[in-house]
């Protein structure tokens, strides 16, 4: 009797927004890099299986075949699903963030499939996509199925997480933003971490858990409140940028924080980084909020931008001070002239709008050099420095 065979498959449900953000060339290359990175992690999930096939991928879908352990009469695919699918979902989400940037990566809608097959040779990309459409489990539905009181990303309960926020136990780190024209430090981006040694110390665990618990707004305010206490210690020729979503950016609560007497004198050294991409039709409220902040002398940055039409149009509506080219674009610089031309073209279009450009996630000399040649004004990344506790960077005495 032949051994039971199974297929594991995944597919991005819609690439329209990614294509409009990143452009076709960057997206296609990023997808190949993503598959190469995720393949060993997925194969590790099936370590007890036999006859693990190579991954077949195309058109933002991929699949692989595995056979159940030989003579394993206790094998139960439903039991396996309850373990494998959530783990695979976590791997995919982490890799999407790593390869497509935090803002875009967290919002990619994808589906996973794990099911038995009779004749694997009959499966093609088209039949796999049809199977995913019928039997696949979407990431959104999978997250909804998780216990809302326990994080699917690490070992922490909602109550314990809320206590971290209430007790102001977050760590505030910063990474420098460098002026590529003279290599000086123009400012710092706030990068929040969970309590040292905790299960949410890593940013992805911290903000992933916050989202799962429905506490994104609360953690963004906690980060902002803590960051603002350091604003008076930022050197006069530098600025501090804080990440927030559109809901917090447009809130009256944030405006009230900014009107505090100890914050008002430093508005021109403050910037907020909008971390979520919105459809153009939904930008009305955010546009009003951006203008309100700009009238106070506070800058706004647009995070995780690509070289596609969507983000240029968003920048044209919002008119931020700086647009940040996402890590996906920066990592594709190694492809050569074609990406450099895309970056130069994007920078030129933004220049026409009086918007500066920043390259994010710079790790190599050739990336920094390419950005300079392309006329990009600012950059940040491990090539320049690693995130450090803000107390180690700023002199916490004014004057």
Buried (B, 14 or more C-beta within 10 A) or exposed (E): EEBBBBBBBBBBBEBEBBBBBBBEBBBBBBBEBBBEBBBEBBBEBBEEBEEBBEBBBEEBBBBBBBBBBEEEEEBEEEEBBEEBBBBBBBBBBBBBBBBBBBBBBBBBEBBBBBBEBEEBEEBEBEEBBEBBEEEBBBBEEBBEEBEEEBBBBBEBBBEBBBEBBEEEBBBBBBBBBBBBEEEEBBBBBBBBBBBEEBBBBBBBBBBBBBBBBEBBBBBBBBBBBBBBBBBBBBEEEBBBBBBBBBBBBBBEEBBEBBEEEEBEEBBEBBBBBBBBBBEEEEBEEBEEBBEBBBEEEBBBBBBBBBBBEBBBEBBBBBBBBBBBBBBBBBBBBEEEEEBBEBBBBBBEBBEEEEBBBBBBBBBBEEBBEBBBEBBBBBBBBEBBBEBBEBBEBBEEEEE
